[in-house]
Amino acid sequence: MADFQQRDPLSPAFWDERFERRFTPWDHGGVPQALRDFAATSAPLVTLIPGCGSAYELAFLARRGWNATAIDFSPAAVAQGRQAAGAHAARVVEADFFAWQPAVPLQLIYERAFLCAMPRAMWPRVAARWAQLLAPGALLAGYFFFDDAPKGPPFGISRAQLDELLRADFDCIVDDAVSDSIPVFAGKERWMVWRRR
Ligand SMILES: C[S@@+](CC[C@H](N)C(=O)[O-])C[C@H]1O[C@@H](n2cnc3c(N)ncnc32)[C@H](O)[C@@H]1O
């Protein structure tokens, strides 16, 4: 594996270094199928994509008339995300998920490789922020990575841990297998939709 200077995934510099050196093994290279299926059957939702990275999903949703915003705290990720977003580049914003404030109430937070980018000790803060940003009835939908390897990122979760993390504020309404995983997540991720209680 490449020898990186930055070791702390809580620092934007960690992600900058990897984007700049084009070491992005989590990158799907496009819009994953379950999100396509979800968007095909949903009315447009006010959506946040936290830790968006390459942000392929932003243009996909914006083209369908969704009010979507993608945020990332890594300037290199934002630059890459803006490139992929094309005409919608202004909707890719450099911001820290824990500080960013929505201009209008969110109806959906899209999760992909953001929770698993965080050391496990951060997970309660992520879950609390999801709950804070979503009003009752709003959705948290996306890909959740299940694994128990001690080192990461990606840091996997167990189903019991995820239930424990979200139980207080969310109900799980969809839990599906994923058909188009890339190698790092293959056999270990599920498409899930959680509704804010
Ligand atoms: C593993 S990458 C996933 C990127 C993208 N979601 C994807 O599916 O390709 C994790 C991303 O989260 C971003 N990130 C980590 N902590 C963040 C924070 N507190 N606020 C905003 N972005 C953050 C990183 O900069 C990185 O781009």
The ligand as an SDF file (V2000), in Angstrom:
LIG
                    3D

 27 29  0  0  0  0  0  0  0  0999 V2000
  -14.3860    7.2570    2.2990 C   0  0  0  0  0  0  0  0  0  0  0  0
  -14.7070    8.8260    1.6130 S   0  0  0  0  0  0  0  0  0  0  0  0
  -16.3140    8.5900    0.8800 C   0  0  0  0  0  0  0  0  0  0  0  0
  -16.6320    9.5980   -0.1820 C   0  0  0  0  0  0  0  0  0  0  0  0
  -17.9840    9.4120   -0.8650 C   0  0  0  0  0  0  0  0  0  0  0  0
  -19.0890    9.4440    0.0790 N   0  0  0  0  0  0  0  0  0  0  0  0
  -18.0260    8.1570   -1.6780 C   0  0  0  0  0  0  0  0  0  0  0  0
  -18.9590    7.3570   -1.4960 O   0  0  0  0  0  0  0  0  0  0  0  0
  -17.1710    7.9800   -2.5430 O   0  0  0  0  0  0  0  0  0  0  0  0
  -15.1190    9.7760    3.0770 C   0  0  0  0  0  0  0  0  0  0  0  0
  -15.2710   11.2550    2.7920 C   0  0  0  0  0  0  0  0  0  0  0  0
  -15.7810   11.8890    3.9600 O   0  0  0  0  0  0  0  0  0  0  0  0
  -15.1460   13.1460    4.0930 C   0  0  0  0  0  0  0  0  0  0  0  0
  -15.2660   13.5610    5.5000 N   0  0  0  0  0  0  0  0  0  0  0  0
  -14.7710   12.9250    6.5850 C   0  0  0  0  0  0  0  0  0  0  0  0
  -15.1030   13.5820    7.7070 N   0  0  0  0  0  0  0  0  0  0  0  0
  -15.8390   14.6520    7.3240 C   0  0  0  0  0  0  0  0  0  0  0  0
  -16.4920   15.7150    8.0230 C   0  0  0  0  0  0  0  0  0  0  0  0
  -16.4400   15.8060    9.3630 N   0  0  0  0  0  0  0  0  0  0  0  0
  -17.1940   16.6270    7.3230 N   0  0  0  0  0  0  0  0  0  0  0  0
  -17.2590   16.5370    5.9580 C   0  0  0  0  0  0  0  0  0  0  0  0
  -16.6430   15.5720    5.2420 N   0  0  0  0  0  0  0  0  0  0  0  0
  -15.9490   14.6390    5.9090 C   0  0  0  0  0  0  0  0  0  0  0  0
  -13.7290   12.8980    3.6030 C   0  0  0  0  0  0  0  0  0  0  0  0
  -13.0660   14.0800    3.2330 O   0  0  0  0  0  0  0  0  0  0  0  0
  -13.9640   11.9460    2.4370 C   0  0  0  0  0  0  0  0  0  0  0  0
  -14.1180   12.6380    1.2130 O   0  0  0  0  0  0  0  0  0  0  0  0
  1  2  1  0
  2  3  1  0
  2 10  1  0
  3  4  1  0
  4  5  1  0
  5  6  1  0
  5  7  1  0
  7  8  2  0
  7  9  1  0
 10 11  1  0
 11 12  1  0
 11 26  1  0
 12 13  1  0
 13 14  1  0
 13 24  1  0
 14 15  1  0
 14 23  1  0
 15 16  2  0
 16 17  1  0
 17 18  1  0
 17 23  2  0
 18 19  1  0
 18 20  2  0
 20 21  1  0
 21 22  2  0
 22 23  1  0
 24 25  1  0
 24 26  1  0
 26 27  1  0
M  CHG  2   2   1   9  -1
M  END
$$$$
